[in-house]
């Protein structure tokens, strides 16, 4: 008398071993596949979608990246750059961006009209972040050595009566 059973994984009929422990699977491979399937499903339940801290995009981290906060290397690099250069985070940049309504703090040009993102301007002596500037304004105040007195003299020069041709 043959003892036929149906494999719980693949559905194939197989002859059960009359001696020893009863198996629910027709082969070692089916048993292995079941265990791996259970593990991968458990991992999927544990790892949930997250929001990237740099760009705000939703992403699904890979199993071995479960501790990451960023959706890509670019976002991670941007966040590291902000932290190392300016001691700030991407979230703080985004708050400043909203406060500035997406515009340069000096000339008022909107981000959408620029080729590059607004720059974080900071005091070179203290490292304190002052705001967001377009490239031209950021370079401009750099040319004036971040010195308000030089900027005031430049304003006086530009407003001088003799200079209006």
Secondary structure, DSSP 8 states (H G I E B T S, - for coil): ---EEE-TTT--EEE--SSS---SSSSHHHHHHHHHHHHHHHHHHH--EEE-TTT--EEE--GGGTT---SSHHHHHHHHHIIIIIS--HHHHHHHHHHTTTB-TTT--BGGG-SS--EEEE-TTT--EEEEE-HHHHHHHHHTTT-HHHHHHHHHHHH-GGG--
